[in-house]
Amino acid sequence: MKPRREPDPARALVRWWRPRARPFPWHGTRDPYAVWVSEIMLQQTTVDVVAPYYERWMCALPDVHALAKATRDRVMRLWEGLGYYRRAVNLHRAAQFVVTENAGALPSTEDGWRALPGIGAYTAAAITAIAFNRRTVAIDGLTRRVLFRYLGMRGSASTAKAERAMRARGLVLISKTHARDSVPAIMHLAREVCRIKEPRCGICPIAEGCEARIVGTPERLPEEKKPTRDTIDVAVGLWIRGDRVYLQKRSEDGMFAGLWELPGGKVEHGEKPERAVVREFQEEVGRKVRIVETLPTVRHSYTRFAVTLHPFVVSGRGRAPNGNDRRFVPLGRVRRYAQPAANARIWSHFFERRRTGKE
């Protein structure tokens, strides 16, 4: 027996969400640039974490022209701590492309947005829905859960076939007149009601038409296996000379693109961290160093893996490489250089030891 559906579940969802909408700084804006920045920041990051970063960013770089003119170091410094730094690199590249190739005019269609660096199907749909009120389904992990349950879909939610089905059938939850409100409404529903475990079907505004609720299987959908998280050990060195420390800059590709870092790398199987940091300095910097101090380990988690950092203060002879991407910088200014978030804790340990005189 098919479940009885509400006359307009999309309208019911929006009406339920509006009085519950939290006043985040990007809510209510129709500026495509502001929507774009917020959507990129919100990828893999919680709304509470993003809010202060968004406000600082929009104050410093209020439009696409300001972003395009900014230096890469300034962009990375504003992004520091948000993680997934490739997002910031792509934002910068895309802004420069828009200004150079399109006189600063941002796209108004999904295809136009997807042509820019760092813009995938979800982000393109979300921007066009929120900024231009286009009726489209923005599919991410939260949307998948709601749609799979409401529509009673089976199998994996991560296949191309499933995505096509969600984009076609999922329009039932997208308002014909207020599409821009449907995107955050579905997100809020997924976080607060249609949860992974113990979904709160009793207070769901669209429960009456939810096929998974009707048959009593909401927690079983989508049918995905939880990925395992690997843990890696990394040894890094603080090469101190007087009141300066050696930093090097990552390339513009890959993880932590464009950030400044301490030399170091992965501890190989059977290798001690102390040996690893000496080896990495030889390979990366071309200098032999010796360890003069061991700092407390730092543990940091990412979406797909966790890392244990083993930091050491080292000394070395010879002249270090110097240039735009590697240099000795004043210790008093080291925190002005955009670095991976975990480095902030390394520097906290280092300066605390210097303040208290502990070794």
RACOR-V519538 format. One record per backbone hydrogen bond with DSSP energy under -0.5 kcal/mol. CO is the residue of the C=O (numbers start at 1). NH is the residue of the N-H. Records with the same first field share a line. If there is no record, write none. Layout:
BEGIN
CO = NH / NH
END
This chain:
BEGIN
6 = 9
8 = 12
9 = 13
10 = 14
11 = 15
12 = 16
13 = 17
14 = 18
15 = 19
17 = 20 / 21
18 = 21
22 = 24
24 = 27
26 = 29
30 = 32
31 = 35
32 = 36
33 = 37
34 = 38
35 = 39
36 = 40
37 = 41
38 = 42
40 = 43
42 = 45
46 = 50
47 = 51
48 = 52
49 = 53
50 = 54
51 = 55
52 = 56
53 = 57
54 = 58
55 = 59
56 = 60
57 = 61
63 = 67
64 = 68
65 = 69
66 = 70
71 = 75
72 = 76
73 = 77
74 = 78
75 = 79
76 = 80
79 = 82
84 = 87
85 = 89
86 = 90
87 = 91
88 = 92
89 = 93
90 = 94
91 = 95
92 = 96
93 = 97
94 = 98
95 = 99
96 = 100
97 = 101 / 102
98 = 102 / 104
99 = 103
102 = 105
104 = 106
109 = 113
110 = 114
111 = 115
113 = 116
116 = 119
118 = 120
120 = 124
121 = 125
122 = 126
123 = 127
124 = 128
125 = 129
126 = 130
127 = 131 / 132
128 = 132 / 134
129 = 133
134 = 136
136 = 138
137 = 139
138 = 140
140 = 144
141 = 145
142 = 146
143 = 147
144 = 148
145 = 149
146 = 150
147 = 151
148 = 152 / 153
149 = 212
150 = 211
155 = 223
159 = 163
160 = 164
161 = 165
162 = 166
163 = 167
164 = 168
165 = 169
166 = 170
168 = 171
169 = 172
170 = 173
171 = 174
172 = 10
173 = 175
178 = 181 / 182
179 = 182 / 183
180 = 184
181 = 185
182 = 186
183 = 187
184 = 188
185 = 189
186 = 190
187 = 191
188 = 192
189 = 193 / 194
193 = 195 / 200
199 = 201
200 = 203
201 = 204
204 = 207
206 = 209
207 = 210
209 = 211
210 = 214
211 = 215
212 = 216 / 217
213 = 216
217 = 220
218 = 221
222 = 224
228 = 230
230 = 306
232 = 308
233 = 267
234 = 310
235 = 265
236 = 312
237 = 239
238 = 240 / 314
239 = 246
241 = 244
243 = 331
244 = 241
245 = 329
247 = 327
248 = 261
251 = 258
254 = 257
256 = 259
259 = 250
260 = 340
261 = 248
263 = 237
265 = 235
266 = 268
268 = 271
272 = 276
273 = 277
274 = 278
275 = 279
276 = 280
277 = 281
278 = 282
279 = 283
280 = 284
281 = 285 / 286 / 287
288 = 317
290 = 315
293 = 295 / 313
298 = 309
300 = 307
304 = 230
305 = 302
306 = 232
307 = 300 / 309
308 = 234
309 = 298 / 311
310 = 236
311 = 295
312 = 238 / 314
313 = 292 / 293
314 = 240
315 = 290
323 = 326
325 = 249
326 = 323
327 = 247 / 329
329 = 245
330 = 333
331 = 334
333 = 336
334 = 337
336 = 338
338 = 260
340 = 343
341 = 344
342 = 345 / 346
343 = 347
344 = 348
345 = 349
346 = 350
347 = 351
348 = 352
349 = 353
350 = 354
351 = 355
352 = 356
353 = 357 / 358
END
